[in-house]
Amino acid sequence: MKSSFDVVVFKLVLALKY
């Protein structure tokens, strides 16, 4: 399981989008 990693990636994507 890499839920923590997924959360980090999700935050990065949001940061890059906005």
DSSP file (Angstrom, degrees, kcal/mol; ACC not computed):
  #  RESIDUE AA STRUCTURE BP1 BP2  ACC     N-H-->O    O-->H-N    N-H-->O    O-->H-N    TCO  KAPPA ALPHA  PHI   PSI    X-CA   Y-CA   Z-CA
    1    1 A M              0   0    0      0, 0.0     3,-0.1     0, 0.0     4,-0.1   0.000 360.0 360.0 360.0 134.3    0.0    0.0    0.0
    2    2 A K     >  +     0   0    0      1,-0.1     4,-2.5     2,-0.1     5,-0.2  -0.284 360.0 138.9-130.1  48.9    1.3    3.5   -0.9
    3    3 A S  H  > S+     0   0    0      1,-0.2     4,-2.4     2,-0.2     5,-0.2   0.908  74.6  52.6 -60.3 -42.3   -1.6    5.6    0.3
    4    4 A S  H  > S+     0   0    0      1,-0.2     4,-2.2     2,-0.2    -1,-0.2   0.925 110.0  48.3 -60.0 -44.3    0.8    8.2    1.7
    5    5 A F  H  > S+     0   0    0      1,-0.2     4,-2.6     2,-0.2    -1,-0.2   0.908 109.8  52.4 -62.1 -42.2    2.6    8.4   -1.6
    6    6 A D  H  X S+     0   0    0     -4,-2.5     4,-2.6     1,-0.2    -1,-0.2   0.899 108.5  50.9 -60.8 -40.7   -0.7    8.8   -3.5
    7    7 A V  H  X S+     0   0    0     -4,-2.4     4,-2.4     2,-0.2    -1,-0.2   0.910 110.1  49.5 -63.7 -42.0   -1.7   11.7   -1.2
    8    8 A V  H  X S+     0   0    0     -4,-2.2     4,-2.4     2,-0.2    -2,-0.2   0.925 112.1  47.7 -63.2 -44.6    1.6   13.4   -1.8
    9    9 A V  H  X S+     0   0    0     -4,-2.6     4,-2.6     2,-0.2    -2,-0.2   0.912 110.8  52.0 -62.6 -42.5    1.2   13.0   -5.6
   10   10 A F  H  X S+     0   0    0     -4,-2.6     4,-2.3     1,-0.2    -1,-0.2   0.919 110.4  47.9 -60.8 -43.8   -2.3   14.3   -5.4
   11   11 A K  H  X S+     0   0    0     -4,-2.4     4,-2.6     1,-0.2    -1,-0.2   0.895 111.1  51.7 -63.8 -39.7   -1.2   17.4   -3.5
   12   12 A L  H  X S+     0   0    0     -4,-2.4     4,-2.4     2,-0.2    -2,-0.2   0.920 109.2  49.6 -63.4 -43.5    1.6   17.9   -6.0
   13   13 A V  H  X S+     0   0    0     -4,-2.6     4,-2.5     1,-0.2    -2,-0.2   0.923 112.3  47.6 -61.5 -44.8   -0.8   17.7   -8.9
   14   14 A L  H  X S+     0   0    0     -4,-2.3     4,-3.0     1,-0.2    -1,-0.2   0.917 111.3  51.2 -62.9 -42.2   -3.1   20.2   -7.2
   15   15 A A  H  < S+     0   0    0     -4,-2.6    -1,-0.2     1,-0.2    -2,-0.2   0.887 113.0  45.4 -62.7 -38.9   -0.2   22.5   -6.5
   16   16 A L  H  < S+     0   0    0     -4,-2.4    -1,-0.2     2,-0.2    -2,-0.2   0.871 114.8  47.7 -73.3 -35.8    0.9   22.4  -10.2
   17   17 A K  H  <        0   0    0     -4,-2.5    -2,-0.2    -5,-0.2    -1,-0.2   0.937 360.0 360.0 -69.0 -46.4   -2.7   22.9  -11.5
   18   18 A Y     <        0   0    0     -4,-3.0    -2,-0.2    -5,-0.2    -3,-0.2   0.392 360.0 360.0-109.3 360.0   -3.4   25.8   -9.1
